[in-house]
Amino acid sequence: YTEPQRPYQSCTIVLSDAVPRIDAPDFGPPPSAWNDIPYPDDWRTRTGNESGTVFYGRALRALKAVHYDGENAWGRLVAPPLEELAGERPGRSWATAPALLDGVLLGCDLFAAHLLGTRQFPHAIERLELGRLPRDGENCLSRTIFRGRDDRHLVFEFWLFGDDGTVLAHSSGCRFVDQRPVAGCDTAG
C-alpha cells in the first residue's frame, strides 16, 4: 500500500542565535504514582503492548514510567547520552535529542493503547518547537493531551520538560495512524 504523490516531508525551519523560550500551561505538580515501562531484552519475548507497538533497543529506552489521568498523561524520562545513539559519529552538534523525543512518542503510543485499546504508529507532526538540549542523565517529564480523532488519526499535543521546568520540546498536531483495519480498504497491495 503506497501513496506515491504524498510528500514525505515538508517543513519551515526558524533558526536563532538564542535558545527559544517555549511557554506551557500550568499543569500542576506531577503525580506520585507511576507505572514502570517493562522493556523486554529480546524482541521475541514481547507479549501484549506493555512496552509499545514496536521493540525498543537499549539506546531508545528513555521513557521510564507513565501515569494516565483521563485524556491526559504524564511520562517520566531520563535523557541518555547523545553518544549512546550516535555511536562513533564525530562531533556533538545535535539540534534534537532523538532518543528522548522517541520516548515521548512511545508515551503517546502507550497512552492511546490505554485510552482507546488501539495499536498505532506515528505518522506526522504538524508543529515541533525545540528548546535547549537536555543534559546527559537529566530527569525529564512529559505531559501529553489527547486532542481527539481525525479519520484514522489519533491527535496529541505534548510538552517535554527538563528537570529545571524549562520546556525542551512542544508538539501540536502529533498524529498517530490507527492500525486497525478500515472497512473497504485493501492494504494487501
C-alpha positions in Angstrom: 0.0 0.0 0.0 1.7 3.2 -1.1 0.8 6.8 -1.7 3.3 7.9 -4.4 2.1 11.5 -4.6 2.2 12.1 -0.8 5.1 14.3 0.3 7.4 12.5 2.6 8.3 15.7 4.5 7.8 19.4 4.4 8.7 22.0 7.0 9.6 25.5 7.8 12.7 25.9 9.9 13.2 29.1 12.0 16.8 29.4 13.3 18.0 31.7 16.0 21.3 32.5 17.8 19.5 32.1 21.1 17.6 29.1 22.6 13.9 29.9 22.3 11.7 30.1 25.4 8.7 27.9 24.9 5.6 28.6 27.0 3.4 25.8 28.6 0.2 25.8 30.6 0.5 25.3 34.4 -0.2 21.5 34.7 0.3 21.5 38.4 2.7 19.0 40.1 3.4 15.6 38.6 1.7 12.6 40.1 3.3 10.5 42.8 2.1 7.1 41.4 3.7 5.8 38.2 3.6 2.7 36.1 7.0 1.5 35.1 7.7 0.5 31.4 8.7 -3.2 31.2 11.1 -3.2 28.3 11.9 -6.8 27.2 15.6 -7.6 26.5 14.7 -9.8 23.5 12.1 -8.8 20.9 11.0 -12.5 20.7 9.8 -12.4 24.3 7.4 -9.5 23.7 3.8 -10.1 24.8 1.0 -7.6 24.5 1.6 -3.9 24.2 3.1 -3.1 27.6 6.2 -1.6 26.0 4.7 -0.1 22.9 3.8 -1.2 19.3 7.5 -1.8 18.4 10.5 -3.2 20.1 12.9 -0.6 21.6 16.6 -1.3 21.9 18.6 -0.1 24.9 19.6 3.2 23.3 16.0 4.2 22.9 14.6 3.4 26.3 14.4 6.9 27.6 10.7 6.6 28.8 10.8 5.0 32.3 7.3 5.3 33.6 3.8 6.7 32.7 0.8 8.0 34.6 -2.7 8.2 33.0 -5.3 10.8 34.1 -8.4 10.7 31.9 -7.4 12.2 28.5 -4.1 13.4 29.8 -0.9 11.5 30.6 2.5 12.1 32.2 5.7 10.5 31.3 8.9 10.2 33.3 12.0 10.1 31.2 15.8 10.1 31.6 17.9 11.7 28.8 20.5 9.2 27.6 23.9 10.5 26.5 23.6 11.5 22.8 26.6 9.4 22.0 24.7 6.3 23.1 22.6 6.6 20.0 25.2 8.3 17.7 27.8 5.6 18.2 31.2 6.5 16.7 30.0 9.5 14.7 32.2 12.6 15.2 31.0 15.8 16.8 28.3 16.8 19.2 26.4 19.3 17.1 22.9 18.0 17.9 19.8 20.1 17.4 17.5 17.4 19.0 17.7 14.6 21.5 16.3 11.8 19.3 16.0 9.1 22.0 14.2 11.5 24.3 11.8 12.6 21.7 11.2 9.0 20.7 10.4 8.3 24.4 7.7 10.9 24.3 6.3 9.4 21.1 6.3 6.0 22.8 4.4 7.6 25.7 1.7 8.7 23.1 1.6 5.2 21.8 1.1 3.6 25.2 -1.4 6.3 26.2 -3.6 5.6 23.1 -3.4 1.9 23.8 -4.5 2.5 27.4 -7.2 5.1 26.5 -8.7 3.6 23.3 -7.4 0.0 23.1 -5.7 0.7 19.8 -2.3 0.0 18.1 -0.8 2.8 16.2 2.3 4.3 14.7 3.5 7.9 14.5 2.5 9.4 11.1 3.0 13.2 11.2 3.8 16.1 13.4 2.3 19.4 12.4 4.4 21.6 14.6 7.5 20.9 16.7 9.2 23.5 18.8 12.7 22.8 20.3 14.2 24.5 23.3 17.5 23.6 24.9 19.1 20.2 24.7 18.9 18.0 27.8 21.9 17.2 29.8 23.1 13.6 29.9 21.1 11.7 32.6 18.7 14.6 33.1 15.4 13.6 34.6 12.6 14.9 32.4 8.8 14.9 32.4 6.4 14.8 29.5 2.8 16.0 29.6 0.5 14.7 26.8 -3.1 15.6 26.0 -5.3 13.5 23.7 -6.9 16.1 21.3 -9.2 13.6 19.6 -9.6 11.6 16.4 -9.4 12.8 12.8 -10.4 9.9 10.5 -7.8 7.2 11.2 -5.5 9.5 13.1 -5.2 10.0 16.8 -4.1 13.5 17.6 -1.9 14.5 20.6 -0.2 17.6 21.9 2.8 17.2 24.2 5.4 19.1 26.2 8.7 17.8 27.3 10.2 19.4 30.4 13.7 19.4 31.8 14.5 19.0 35.5 14.5 22.8 35.9 11.0 23.1 34.5 12.0 24.6 31.1 10.2 23.3 28.0 12.7 21.2 26.0 10.1 20.5 23.2 6.5 21.1 22.4 4.5 19.5 19.7 0.9 20.2 18.5 -0.8 18.1 15.9 1.2 15.0 16.7 -0.7 12.4 14.7 -0.6 8.6 15.0 -2.3 6.4 12.5 -4.6 3.7 13.9 -3.5 0.3 12.7 -6.9 -1.3 12.9 -8.4 -2.4 9.6 -10.8 0.0 7.9 -13.8 -1.4 6.1 -13.4 -1.2 2.3 -9.6 -0.5 2.5 -7.4 -3.0 0.7 -4.0 -3.0 2.5 -2.7 -6.1 0.7 -1.3 -4.4 -2.3 
